[in-house]
Amino acid sequence: MRSVLDRQLYRGRPGTNIEVCDVLTRDKKLLCVKRMDGSDKMSHLFQRGSMSARMLLDDNDYRERVMGGLHRLDPSAEFGSAGEWTVVYAIATGKEGDLGEIMYFFSRAALKMHGAAVGGRGFKVAIAKIRHTAIAK
């Protein structure tokens, strides 16, 4: 089971509008999804994941918002520790090959930096490739 949080912004302190993730799963995975259409979109994806990890630990209101989504899936769920959570960067592309080989240079650098920030806070980090095919019009 999963809870779709796409485009549902957390509005915290003035100027704080954050999309937690696109999909939250019962097993505490925060799926952040973007199509690989440029380094700027990839940077946004990686920033969103690291911001969510930081906010989960540092902002009680944010954590309550995320836990509200998790409680819709499992009413008895508890936050637990950061190590029970995984930030999943899901990248949609039609390009063949391993993500490490086909991602833009700056995207690989941003992933490494933000992945280290997420992992440094105790969260697990995963990357997933989603096969994306163009729809004929």
N, C-alpha and C positions, 0 to 999 in steps of 0.2 A: 504494500500500500504506500501511497505517496500523497503529499499535499502540494498543490501547485501554488507557488507564491509569486509567480512571474508578474511583474509590474505592480506589486503591492508594496508600496514604499513605507519604510519606517520613518516617521517624522519625529525626530527628537528635538534637541535644543535648536534654536534658530539657525538655519542654514544646514541642518542635518537631515537630508533626505536620502535614504539608503535602501536599495533593493537587496533584501537579505540574500536571496538566491532565487533560482527559477523553480526548483523542485526540492522539497524536503522529504526525506524518506523515513520510514518507521525506525530504521536501524541507524539513525543519526547521521545521514549523509546530506550535505548541503551541495546540491548540484547547481553549478553556475555554467550556463550554456551560451555559447556565441558561435556564429558562423565565422570562419576564417576569411574575412574580407579586407584585412589590412592590419597593420601593426597597432593602429590606434584602437581598434575594436578589441584586439587581443590584450592590450594594456589595460583597457577598462575591465575586461573579464578577470584578469589576475588581481587588479586592485580591489574589485568587489569581493573576491574570496578572502583576501588578506584583511580587508576592512571588517568583514563579517566575523572572522575569527577574533580579531582584536575587540570588537564591540561585544561579542558574546561573553568575554571575560571581564571587560571593563565597565559595561553599562547594564545595570539591572533591568531597566525598562526594555532595552533591546532583547535581553535574554528572555524576559517574560513574553515578549512578542513571539520569539522563535518557539518557546516552549508551548505557547498557545497553539501554534501550528502542529507541533508534535503531539500535543494532547488530543487533537482531533483524530489522530491516527492511533494513539495509545494513551488512554486517559490516565494510566498509572505510570507513565514515563517520568523519569527524573533526569535532570541535567547530567548528573554524574561528574566526570572529569573531562577535560579537553581531549584526552587520549581516547575517549569513547566516540569522538566525532571525527568525521572525514570531510574535508573540503575537496570536492571533485570538480576539476576544470574539464568540462566537456566541450570539445571543439568539433564543429561540423564543417566538413570539407569534402569536395569531390576529388581532391588530389589523391593520387595513389602514393603509397609509401608510408614509412614510419613518421609520426609527427615530429620527432627530433630532426628528421632530415628535410621535411617540407615546410616547417614553420619559418617565418621570417627571422632574421638574425636578432633584431631587437625584441621580437616576441619571445625567443628562447631566453634571452638575457632577462627580460621582465619576469618570465615564469620562474627562472632560477631564483631571482631576488625575492619575489612574493612567496614562492613555495618555501624558501628558507624562513621567511618571516612567520608564515603559518605554522610550520614545523617547530620553530623556536618557541612558539606559545604552547606547544604540546599536542597540537592537532595532527591528525594524519592528513596526508595530501595524496591525491590521485589525479591522474589525467586520463581522459577517455577520448577516443576518436569516434565521431559519429559520421557515418557515411551520408553525404548530402548529394543528392542528384537534382539537377535543374528540372523544373516542371515546364513542359512545353506549353506554349500559349497559342 
